[in-house]
Amino acid sequence: MVADYITYASARATQADALEAAIARISEEVLRQQDAGGLRGPGPIFVGIGASLAAASAPVWTLRSRGIHSWRLGAGDYPLPWPLSVHPIVGISQSGKSTETLAVFESIAPELRYAVVNTHPSPVSTLAATTLSLGNIPDSYASTIGYTATVTGLGMLAEAWDGGALDAGWQSLPELFRWTEQTVGARAAELAATFAGRVTADFVGAGPSVGSAEAGALLFREVARVHAAGMSTRQYLHGSMESAGGGVHVLFGEERELDAARMLADAGHSVILITSLEVPEAERLQVVALPSVAPNQRAILEALVMQILVGEVATQAGVEIEEFVFFHTDTKVSDGTDTKVADG
């Protein structure tokens, strides 16, 4: 079965229900694998490209917070064959056809291959010893539910690894997702207006939110044609912040990001702060308040905010979301059912 592609608007409209179903389905499969004796041993190394790589940020944070060694690495950024290692490799590919992820799998022992895919069966899942399927969920080309479901799968994997337990907050996440969708949606036009006439944007996050900054920047490049960059807070503060000006600055985080947001706003720059802190807005500083949840769930809510915001920015700018400019012939393998595919 191949996951269908639907419009961005359709994917956004059905995402809350699709995510709720995915949470139930994925949690059941993760617990089944755990009960069968899987998800044990040395911590996993996550490999992927684009949004798939960004989705692993909060899960890696979760594992390392539990004292388990784990990393996320760009699938195409290191020499092959992969060095000998006892760490299992989690190949992340929503389409299951990413050439770089397949190349990593082909260079390691079969028993170390663990796939997290939306499309199953697929080339990546076929090579894997173990697969966590997201369920062949229909998704938009610029990924929406595919991304949030991937974070769900990876997050639950990280929580359950080596005898861990799934966070109880997953049960209430669908309700918080709908609340966020409603409250941020009501402000979408106001927030998007900040981007009017701006062609650049910085997306900055701390710890588990680094992936949200990366995914947000990618989404704004794909959907709204904004020249965007995503990076960690500390990297931003170590020099990159010096070029601030003429664009929009989107920060994800708490106290340190609040300090940076106020510094930018005081210097005359437009800032949107996405935080669970209670922060009053100020001139040039807009605040999007999120519920306080576990890191993996927070990454999902942060992604939702970016999806709402970029959709409205594209609409206000007159950009057709479904029309991509460039198509590449060497980033996906063919399985005879090819269509245009983005985001890993």
TORRODREN-374769 format. One record per residue (C-alpha): x, y negated, z; residue in one letter; residue number from 1. Coordinates in Angstrom, 3 decimals, decimal comma. Each point is the difference from the previous one (the first is absolute). Layout:
N
SITE      east     north        up  mivo  bado
SITE         X         Y         Z     A   NUM
...
***
This chain:
344
SITE      east     north        up  mivo  bado
SITE     0,000     0,000     0,000     M     1
SITE     1,296    -3,477    -0,891     V     2
SITE    -0,867    -3,087     2,065     A     3
SITE    -2,078    -2,410    -2,076     D     4
SITE     0,864    -3,659    -0,435     Y     5
SITE    -2,705    -2,556     0,714     I     6
SITE    -0,064    -3,784    -0,003     T     7
SITE     1,566    -1,979     2,821     Y     8
SITE    -3,413    -1,405     0,951     A     9
SITE    -1,562     3,473     0,109     S    10
SITE     2,864     1,404     2,059     A    11
SITE    -0,234    -2,870     2,468     R    12
SITE    -3,787     0,340     0,286     A    13
SITE     0,171     3,710     0,840     T    14
SITE     3,233     0,024     1,981     Q    15
SITE    -1,464    -0,020     3,516     A    16
SITE    -2,080     3,110    -0,622     D    17
SITE     2,794     1,709    -1,942     A    18
SITE     2,501    -0,726     2,777     L    19
SITE    -2,352     1,298     2,682     E    20
SITE    -0,392     3,259    -1,918     A    21
SITE     3,764     0,185    -0,589     A    22
SITE     0,779    -0,458     3,707     I    23
SITE    -2,218     2,960     0,879     A    24
SITE     1,328     2,173    -2,808     R    25
SITE     3,700    -0,822     0,492     I    26
SITE    -0,074     0,338     3,784     S    27
SITE    -1,549     3,450    -0,322     E    28
SITE     2,719     1,116    -2,423     E    29
SITE     2,849    -1,468     2,083     V    30
SITE    -1,263     1,775     3,106     L    31
SITE    -0,413     3,227    -1,978     R    32
SITE     3,614    -0,183    -1,152     Q    33
SITE     1,148    -0,792     3,528     Q    34
SITE    -1,966     2,936     1,463     D    35
SITE     1,509     2,289    -2,659     A    36
SITE     3,487    -0,821     1,278     G    37
SITE     0,915    -2,710    -2,492     G    38
SITE     1,074    -3,625     0,488     L    39
SITE     2,887     0,992     2,234     R    40
SITE     3,756    -0,288     0,095     G    41
SITE     2,324    -2,849    -1,015     P    42
SITE    -1,759    -3,230    -0,864     G    43
SITE    -1,075    -0,559    -3,609     P    44
SITE     1,579    -2,262    -2,589     I    45
SITE    -2,687    -1,781    -2,027     F    46
SITE     0,764    -0,746    -3,645     V    47
SITE    -2,112    -1,907    -2,490     G    48
SITE    -0,212    -2,987    -2,316     I    49
SITE    -1,908    -3,294     0,253     G    50
SITE    -3,090     0,088     2,182     A    51
SITE     0,645     3,647     0,872     S    52
SITE     3,286    -1,015     1,626     L    53
SITE    -1,630    -2,949     1,779     A    54
SITE    -2,638     2,339     1,439     A    55
SITE     2,690     1,902     1,926     A    56
SITE     1,124    -3,007     2,071     S    57
SITE    -2,411     0,333     2,929     A    58
SITE     0,284     3,831     0,048     P    59
SITE     3,807    -0,214     0,262     V    60
SITE    -0,410    -2,533     2,811     W    61
SITE    -2,372     2,425     1,734     T    62
SITE     2,423     2,920    -0,246     L    63
SITE     3,004    -1,974     1,180     R    64
SITE    -2,058    -1,431     2,875     S    65
SITE    -0,557     3,613     1,029     R    66
SITE     3,765     0,650    -0,046     G    67
SITE    -0,087     1,942    -3,286     I    68
SITE     2,527    -0,868    -2,699     H    69
SITE    -1,760    -1,099    -3,174     S    70
SITE     0,712    -2,242    -2,975     W    71
SITE    -1,702    -1,285    -3,143     R    72
SITE     2,093    -0,230    -3,151     L    73
SITE    -0,680    -1,140    -3,542     G    74
SITE    -0,263     3,170    -2,076     A    75
SITE     1,989    -1,457    -2,890     G    76
SITE     2,599    -1,933     1,990     D    77
SITE     2,457     2,730     1,002     Y    78
SITE     2,217     2,446    -1,910     P    79
SITE    -1,176     3,530    -0,721     L    80
SITE     0,233     2,776     0,885     P    81
SITE    -1,236    -0,877     3,471     W    82
SITE     2,641     0,724     2,673     P    83
SITE    -0,462     3,202     1,983     L    84
SITE    -2,163    -0,704     3,036     S    85
SITE    -2,275     1,730     2,506     V    86
SITE    -2,547    -2,814    -0,244     H    87
SITE    -3,124     0,742    -2,040     P    88
SITE    -0,712    -2,405    -2,842     I    89
SITE    -3,494    -1,472    -0,194     V    90
SITE    -0,591    -0,980    -3,608     G    91
SITE    -2,699    -2,666    -0,249     I    92
SITE    -1,732    -0,475    -3,336     S    93
SITE    -3,638    -0,977    -0,352     Q    94
SITE    -0,080     1,198    -3,596     S    95
SITE     2,226     2,979     0,721     G    96
SITE     1,948    -0,834    -3,161     K    97
SITE     2,782    -2,353     1,143     S    98
SITE     3,166     0,977    -1,850     T    99
SITE     2,376    -1,210     2,700     E   100
SITE    -1,784     1,957     2,751     T   101
SITE    -0,055     3,100    -2,172     L   102
SITE     3,734    -0,344    -0,609     A   103
SITE     0,652    -0,064     3,751     V   104
SITE    -2,144     3,110     0,498     F   105
SITE     1,817     1,844    -2,775     E   106
SITE     3,346    -0,617     1,729     S   107
SITE    -0,904     1,394     3,436     I   108
SITE    -0,863     3,396     1,427     A   109
SITE    -3,658     0,913    -0,708     P   110
SITE    -0,809     0,563     3,679     E   111
SITE     0,906    -3,634     0,799     L   112
SITE    -2,549    -1,443    -2,448     R   113
SITE    -3,131    -1,538     1,533     Y   114
SITE    -2,333    -1,949    -2,289     A   115
SITE    -2,544    -2,692     0,879     V   116
SITE    -2,066    -0,675    -3,115     V   117
SITE    -3,436    -1,155    -1,005     N   118
SITE    -0,155     1,994    -3,233     T   119
SITE     0,177     3,727     0,744     H   120
SITE     1,040     2,164    -1,683     P   121
SITE     2,680    -2,149    -1,612     S   122
SITE     3,665     0,369    -0,993     P   123
SITE     1,231    -1,185     3,416     V   124
SITE    -2,364     2,219     1,993     S   125
SITE     0,791     2,979    -2,231     T   126
SITE     3,681    -0,243     0,962     L   127
SITE    -0,738    -0,432     3,722     A   128
SITE     0,074     2,751     2,580     A   129
SITE    -2,709    -1,840     1,932     T   130
SITE    -2,448    -2,647    -1,192     T   131
SITE    -2,224    -2,494     1,765     L   132
SITE    -2,644    -1,000    -2,532     S   133
SITE    -1,912    -3,230     0,484     L   134
SITE    -2,926     1,468    -1,913     G   135
SITE     0,168    -1,176    -3,628     N   136
SITE    -1,641    -3,268     1,010     I   137
SITE    -0,998    -2,274    -2,914     P   138
SITE     2,234    -3,065     0,280     D   139
SITE     0,704    -3,271    -1,758     S   140
SITE     3,075    -0,473    -2,176     Y   141
SITE     1,422    -2,531     2,470     A   142
SITE    -0,496     2,416     2,870     S   143
SITE    -2,565    -0,648     2,746     T   144
SITE    -1,456     3,136     1,611     I   145
SITE     2,941     2,006    -1,351     G   146
SITE     2,341    -2,152     2,070     Y   147
SITE    -2,040    -0,051     3,212     T   148
SITE    -0,606     3,759    -0,232     A   149
SITE     3,739     0,540    -0,523     T   150
SITE     0,772    -1,977     3,169     V   151
SITE    -2,627     2,119     1,762     T   152
SITE     1,596     3,255    -1,109     G   153
SITE     3,555    -1,069     0,766     L   154
SITE    -1,023    -1,562     3,299     G   155
SITE    -1,767     3,139     1,196     M   156
SITE     2,958     2,078    -1,150     L   157
SITE     2,324    -2,181     2,096     A   158
SITE    -2,246     0,166     3,050     E   159
SITE    -0,407     3,794    -0,174     A   160
SITE     3,631     0,822    -0,800     W   161
SITE     1,792     2,297     2,451     D   162
SITE    -2,934     0,539     2,315     G   163
SITE    -1,389    -3,531     0,051     G   164
SITE    -3,664    -0,987     0,162     A   165
SITE    -2,090    -2,094    -2,353     L   166
SITE    -0,781    -3,444     1,377     D   167
SITE    -3,559    -0,206     1,341     A   168
SITE    -0,476    -3,335    -1,771     G   169
SITE    -0,522     1,703    -3,375     W   170
SITE    -3,574     0,736     1,036     Q   171
SITE    -0,870    -3,692     0,342     S   172
SITE     2,108    -1,255    -2,921     L   173
SITE    -2,844     0,139    -2,581     P   174
SITE    -2,067    -2,339     2,171     E   175
SITE     2,942    -2,394     0,428     L   176
SITE     0,706     0,231    -3,736     F   177
SITE    -3,549    -1,120    -0,798     R   178
SITE     0,210    -2,785     2,580     W   179
SITE     3,238    -1,248    -1,524     T   180
SITE    -1,454     0,258    -3,486     E   181
SITE    -2,962    -2,141     1,022     Q   182
SITE     1,856    -2,648     2,009     T   183
SITE     2,898    -0,453    -2,419     V   184
SITE    -2,319     0,212    -2,987     G   185
SITE    -1,983    -2,937     1,375     A   186
SITE     3,202    -2,086    -0,082     R   187
SITE     1,414     1,365    -3,246     A   188
SITE    -0,657    -3,095    -2,104     A   189
SITE     1,478    -2,302     2,634     E   190
SITE     3,134     2,116     0,448     L   191
SITE     0,464     0,529    -3,734     A   192
SITE    -0,186    -3,738    -0,645     A   193
SITE     3,357    -0,269     1,788     T   194
SITE     1,541     1,694    -3,063     F   195
SITE    -1,448    -2,480    -2,497     A   196
SITE     2,800    -1,276    -2,216     G   197
SITE     2,601     2,087     1,836     R   198
SITE     2,052     2,486    -2,006     V   199
SITE     2,120     1,448     2,811     T   200
SITE    -0,742     1,695     3,308     A   201
SITE     2,038     1,544     2,806     D   202
SITE    -1,433     2,971     1,908     F   203
SITE     1,733     0,665     3,301     V   204
SITE    -0,634     2,623     2,674     G   205
SITE     1,596     1,567     3,043     A   206
SITE     0,571     3,671     0,803     G   207
SITE    -2,949     2,096    -1,202     P   208
SITE    -1,329    -2,979    -1,964     S   209
SITE     3,006    -0,190    -2,325     V   210
SITE    -1,870     2,338    -2,323     G   211
SITE    -2,988    -2,349     0,030     S   212
SITE     2,259    -2,852    -1,103     A   213
SITE     1,418     2,147    -2,802     E   214
SITE    -3,397     1,276    -1,109     A   215
SITE    -1,499    -3,493     0,202     G   216
SITE     2,718    -1,445    -2,213     A   217
SITE    -0,433     2,835    -2,500     L   218
SITE    -3,756    -0,472    -0,082     L   219
SITE     0,303    -3,750    -0,617     F   220
SITE     2,422     0,634    -2,839     R   221
SITE    -2,232     2,673    -1,562     E   222
SITE    -3,404    -1,570     0,479     V   223
SITE     0,501    -3,777     0,132     A   224
SITE     3,304    -0,461    -1,915     R   225
SITE     1,549    -1,793     2,977     V   226
SITE     3,789     0,187     0,308     H   227
SITE     0,090     1,615     3,434     A   228
SITE     2,643     1,481     2,276     A   229
SITE    -0,470     2,277     3,009     G   230
SITE     2,512     0,414     2,810     M   231
SITE     0,428     0,594     3,707     S   232
SITE    -0,175    -2,886     2,451     T   233
SITE     3,645     0,277     1,026     R   234
SITE     1,205     0,112    -3,596     Q   235
SITE    -2,153    -3,051    -0,723     Y   236
SITE     1,442    -1,929     2,916     L   237
SITE     3,553     0,890    -1,015     H   238
SITE     0,169    -2,374    -2,934     G   239
SITE    -2,981     0,696    -2,260     S   240
SITE    -2,189    -2,456     1,891     M   241
SITE     2,261    -2,840    -1,086     E   242
SITE    -1,551    -0,062    -3,486     S   243
SITE    -3,528    -0,535     1,369     A   244
SITE    -2,011    -2,526    -1,948     G   245
SITE    -2,500    -0,311    -2,788     G   246
SITE    -1,665     3,327     0,711     G   247
SITE    -2,070     1,819     2,594     V   248
SITE     1,424     1,904     2,978     H   249
SITE    -1,960     3,004     1,312     V   250
SITE     1,248     1,382     3,311     L   251
SITE    -1,073     3,212     1,752     F   252
SITE     0,773     0,378     3,680     G   253
SITE    -0,005    -1,426     3,488     E   254
SITE     2,185    -2,376     2,024     E   255
SITE     3,035    -0,224    -2,285     R   256
SITE    -2,161    -0,382    -3,090     E   257
SITE    -2,093    -2,632     1,789     L   258
SITE     3,145    -1,988     0,744     D   259
SITE     1,087     0,257    -3,640     A   260
SITE    -3,484    -0,921    -1,227     A   261
SITE    -0,089    -3,146     2,123     R   262
SITE     3,517    -0,933    -1,084     M   263
SITE    -0,996     0,309    -3,659     L   264
SITE    -3,257    -1,915     0,472     A   265
SITE     1,747    -2,770     1,924     D   266
SITE     2,432    -0,323    -2,909     A   267
SITE    -2,918    -0,563    -2,385     G   268
SITE    -0,462     3,495    -1,428     H   269
SITE    -3,268     1,923    -0,412     S   270
SITE    -0,210     3,047     2,273     V   271
SITE    -2,482     2,823     0,550     I   272
SITE     0,669     1,956     3,210     L   273
SITE    -1,583     3,457     0,351     I   274
SITE     0,135     0,967     3,662     T   275
SITE    -1,807     1,605     2,929     S   276
SITE     0,944    -2,964     2,203     L   277
SITE    -2,499    -2,730     0,794     E   278
SITE     1,548    -2,920    -1,839     V   279
SITE    -1,654    -3,363    -0,760     P   280
SITE     0,277    -1,211    -3,553     E   281
SITE     1,889    -3,173    -0,777     A   282
SITE     0,788    -2,168    -2,983     E   283
SITE     1,422     2,232    -2,746     R   284
SITE    -0,377     3,056     2,294     L   285
SITE    -2,903     2,394    -0,592     Q   286
SITE    -0,468     3,003     2,276     V   287
SITE    -1,609     3,340    -0,809     V   288
SITE    -0,794     1,857     3,213     A   289
SITE     0,157     3,798     0,014     L   290
SITE    -1,022     2,470     2,718     P   291
SITE     2,825     1,421     2,088     S   292
SITE     0,501     3,576    -1,215     V   293
SITE     2,794     2,575    -0,393     A   294
SITE     2,664    -0,756    -2,645     P   295
SITE    -1,274     2,320    -2,743     N   296
SITE    -3,543    -1,289     0,337     Q   297
SITE     1,207    -3,579     0,074     R   298
SITE     1,793     0,554    -3,312     A   299
SITE    -3,346     1,026    -1,501     I   300
SITE    -1,771    -3,128     1,259     L   301
SITE     2,876    -2,184    -1,225     E   302
SITE    -0,282     1,622    -3,431     A   303
SITE    -3,727    -0,734    -0,034     L   304
SITE     0,654    -3,689     0,692     V   305
SITE     2,442    -0,102    -2,933     M   306
SITE    -2,492     1,733    -2,296     Q   307
SITE    -2,761    -2,473     0,834     I   308
SITE     2,301    -2,988    -0,305     L   309
SITE     1,670     0,973    -3,281     V   310
SITE    -3,332     0,783    -1,626     G   311
SITE    -1,273    -3,486     0,785     E   312
SITE     3,293    -1,620    -1,040     V   313
SITE    -0,201     1,762    -3,361     A   314
SITE    -3,629    -1,060    -0,438     T   315
SITE     0,751    -3,638     0,793     Q   316
SITE     2,989     0,045    -2,360     A   317
SITE    -1,961     1,633    -2,807     G   318
SITE     2,249     3,079    -0,109     V   319
SITE    -1,609     3,218    -1,229     E   320
SITE     0,865     2,572     2,642     I   321
SITE    -0,316     3,036    -2,257     E   322
SITE     2,437    -1,310    -2,624     E   323
SITE     3,625     0,911     0,687     F   324
SITE     2,700    -1,623    -2,121     V   325
SITE     2,660     2,714    -0,200     F   326
SITE    -0,227     3,767    -0,321     F   327
SITE     2,938     2,362     0,471     H   328
SITE     0,518     3,397    -1,597     T   329
SITE     2,636     1,371     2,374     D   330
SITE    -1,482    -0,393     3,493     T   331
SITE    -2,577     2,818    -0,230     K   332
SITE     0,204     3,484    -1,444     V   333
SITE    -2,739     1,166    -2,339     S   334
SITE    -2,497     2,632     1,083     D   335
SITE    -2,237    -0,293    -3,049     G   336
SITE    -2,510    -2,267     1,747     T   337
SITE     1,985    -3,222     0,012     D   338
SITE    -1,521    -3,382     0,489     T   339
SITE     1,636    -3,154     1,284     K   340
SITE     1,246     0,523     3,532     V   341
SITE     1,444    -2,416     2,541     A   342
SITE     1,294     0,086     3,557     D   343
SITE     1,725     3,375     0,030     G   344
***
